[in-house]
Amino acid sequence: MSEPLLLAPPATAIPLLCSLGNMTSKLTLLARQADGRAEVETLIAREFQRKHQAEIRYFLPQLLSLRCAGTLTAAVGVQAATQGPLFLEQYLPQPIEQLLSEQSGQEVKRGQILEIGNLVSARAGSSLLLMVALSELIAASRFRWVTFTATDEVQSLLSKLHYQPILLAAANADKLQHPQVWGAYYQKHPQVMAGMALPAITSARRLPRYQLLQQLLAPQLTELQPQLARLTEAGHG
């Protein structure tokens, strides 16, 4: 699936605490062709190759990355559904907003949906911190639904943040043009899932560890919120 390219302004690099220790770190949101984007894509590709023997070449339009003590340790990608067909819609029998409306019993608009993918972590704990940051960015955004393709490992991570998603479909490799590049990924039986973001985030905010990380990240994430809003406008990629 092709995506339009966005000549983005320089990415905003925001210092934050990577753990409860003294390591310096920063959070960065990168659009396509932004400085530093290639390094983040390389991390994602390397981790997918290491874990799944995959040779992926597809990356979501916006990548949120985390550096600890100067080392790139984790990344996750996002795409607004209004930016074009979602990668995971290849697995679905109909547009995701129609399927979600049927499954949830309420009208779901395409502009309310955000796809999450490309999640990798090269250091223990980095993915959890990154997902706390992403959750807070989503909470401050226009998005009400998040959707993703999840292996058991990703589902376990999301459960720690109190996400209780609904199952939309099995992620069937036969739906892809080049399934062989994904290595052993589909042997882990990934599933297409979606859930309402705010109830999960509200629940997660009751967790003491989440509260601490939220407080540490809050001033810096305020600077990223308008950037996420701008980069996920319809037509951007």
C-alpha positions in Angstrom: 0.0 0.0 0.0 1.5 3.3 -1.0 1.4 6.4 1.2 1.8 10.1 0.3 5.1 11.6 1.4 5.2 14.6 3.7 8.0 17.0 3.8 7.9 17.7 7.5 9.4 20.5 9.5 12.3 19.4 11.8 11.0 16.9 14.4 10.6 18.2 17.9 12.9 16.3 20.3 11.7 16.4 23.8 13.8 15.5 26.8 12.2 13.2 29.3 13.1 10.7 32.0 13.6 7.2 30.4 13.2 5.4 33.7 13.2 6.2 37.4 17.0 6.4 37.2 19.1 9.3 36.0 19.4 8.4 32.3 18.8 11.3 29.9 16.3 10.5 27.1 14.1 12.1 24.5 10.9 11.5 22.7 10.6 12.4 19.0 7.7 12.3 16.6 8.8 11.9 13.0 6.9 12.2 9.7 8.1 10.8 6.5 11.4 12.3 5.2 12.0 14.1 8.6 15.6 14.1 9.8 16.3 11.0 11.8 13.5 9.0 10.3 15.8 6.5 8.6 17.4 5.5 11.9 14.0 4.8 13.5 12.9 2.7 10.5 16.2 0.8 10.7 15.5 0.0 14.4 12.0 -1.3 13.5 13.2 -3.4 10.6 16.1 -4.8 12.7 13.8 -5.8 15.6 11.2 -7.4 13.3 14.0 -9.4 11.7 15.4 -10.4 15.0 12.1 -11.5 16.5 10.2 -12.7 13.4 12.9 -13.2 10.7 10.9 -10.6 8.8 12.2 -8.2 6.1 9.6 -5.5 6.4 9.7 -2.4 4.3 6.4 -0.8 5.3 6.3 1.9 8.1 3.4 3.9 9.3 3.4 7.6 8.3 4.3 9.0 11.8 6.8 7.3 14.1 7.2 8.1 17.8 10.6 7.1 19.1 12.3 6.9 22.5 16.0 7.4 23.2 17.6 6.4 26.5 21.0 8.0 27.2 21.4 8.8 23.5 20.5 5.3 22.3 17.4 4.6 20.3 15.5 2.0 22.3 11.9 1.9 21.2 9.5 3.1 18.5 5.8 2.9 17.5 4.0 4.1 14.4 0.6 5.8 13.9 -1.7 6.6 11.1 -5.0 8.5 11.1 -7.7 6.6 9.2 -8.5 9.8 7.2 -5.0 9.7 5.7 -5.9 6.8 3.5 -6.5 3.0 3.7 -5.0 1.5 6.9 -2.5 -1.3 6.5 -4.7 -3.6 8.7 -7.8 -2.9 6.5 -6.3 -5.5 4.1 -7.4 -8.1 6.6 -11.0 -6.8 7.0 -14.1 -7.5 4.9 -15.2 -3.8 4.9 -14.0 -0.4 5.9 -13.0 -0.3 9.5 -15.5 2.4 10.5 -18.3 0.3 9.2 -17.1 -2.8 11.0 -16.5 -0.9 14.3 -20.0 0.6 14.1 -21.5 -2.8 13.7 -19.4 -4.4 16.5 -19.9 -1.5 19.0 -23.5 -0.7 18.3 -22.7 3.0 17.9 -21.8 5.2 15.0 -18.0 5.4 14.5 -16.6 8.0 12.2 -13.4 7.4 10.2 -11.9 10.6 11.6 -12.0 9.2 15.1 -9.8 6.2 14.3 -6.0 5.9 14.7 -4.0 2.9 13.7 -1.0 1.8 15.8 1.7 -0.4 14.5 5.5 -0.9 14.1 5.9 -1.3 17.8 9.4 -2.4 18.8 11.6 -2.2 21.9 15.3 -2.9 22.2 15.4 -2.4 25.9 13.3 -3.8 28.7 10.7 -1.3 29.9 11.0 1.1 26.9 7.9 -0.1 25.2 5.7 0.4 28.3 7.0 4.0 28.7 6.5 4.7 25.0 2.9 3.4 25.2 2.2 5.6 28.2 3.4 8.6 26.2 1.4 7.6 23.2 -1.7 7.0 25.4 -1.5 10.6 26.7 -1.0 12.0 23.2 -4.1 10.1 22.1 -6.1 11.3 25.1 -5.4 14.9 24.1 -6.3 14.3 20.4 -9.4 14.0 18.4 -9.1 10.2 18.2 -11.6 8.1 20.1 -10.7 4.6 18.7 -7.4 2.9 18.3 -6.9 -0.2 16.1 -3.9 -2.5 15.8 -2.7 -5.9 14.8 -1.6 -7.7 17.9 0.4 -10.8 18.8 0.1 -12.3 22.3 3.1 -10.2 23.3 1.5 -6.9 22.2 -1.8 -7.9 23.8 0.0 -8.5 27.1 1.5 -5.1 27.0 -1.8 -3.4 26.3 -3.4 -5.3 29.1 -1.0 -3.6 31.5 -2.5 -0.3 30.4 -6.0 -1.7 30.9 -6.9 -1.8 27.2 -9.8 -4.2 26.6 -10.1 -4.3 22.8 -12.6 -6.1 20.7 -11.5 -8.7 18.1 -12.3 -7.6 14.5 -10.6 -10.4 12.5 -7.7 -12.7 12.3 -4.7 -11.2 10.5 -4.4 -13.6 7.6 -1.1 -13.4 5.7 -2.9 -14.6 2.5 -4.5 -11.1 2.3 -1.1 -9.5 1.7 0.7 -9.1 -1.6 4.1 -10.3 -0.2 3.5 -12.4 2.9 6.9 -14.0 2.7 8.7 -10.9 3.8 7.0 -11.2 7.2 9.0 -14.3 8.2 7.5 -16.1 11.2 5.3 -13.2 12.3 2.1 -14.9 11.2 3.0 -18.1 13.0 2.2 -16.1 16.2 -1.5 -15.8 15.1 -1.8 -12.0 15.2 -5.3 -10.5 15.4 -6.8 -7.3 14.3 -8.3 -5.5 17.3 -9.7 -2.1 18.2 -10.9 -0.4 21.3 -12.1 2.9 22.7 -9.1 4.9 23.8 -10.4 7.1 26.6 -12.0 4.5 28.8 -8.8 2.5 28.7 -6.6 5.5 29.4 -8.9 6.7 32.2 -8.6 3.2 33.8 -4.8 3.1 33.3 -4.4 6.5 35.0 -5.5 4.9 38.3 -2.3 2.8 38.3 0.4 4.3 40.5 3.2 3.6 38.1 1.2 5.1 35.2 0.5 8.2 37.3 4.2 8.7 38.0 5.2 8.4 34.4 2.4 10.6 33.3 3.5 13.3 35.7 7.1 13.1 34.4 6.1 13.2 30.8 3.2 15.7 31.0 5.2 19.0 30.4 7.1 17.5 27.4 4.1 15.8 25.8 2.3 19.2 25.8 4.8 20.2 23.1 4.2 17.1 21.0 0.4 17.3 21.0 0.0 20.0 18.3 2.6 18.3 16.2 0.6 15.0 16.3 -2.6 16.9 15.5 -0.9 18.6 12.5 0.7 15.4 11.1 -2.4 13.3 11.3 -4.6 15.8 9.4 -6.3 14.3 6.3 -4.0 14.3 3.4 -0.8 14.2 5.4 1.5 11.2 5.5 
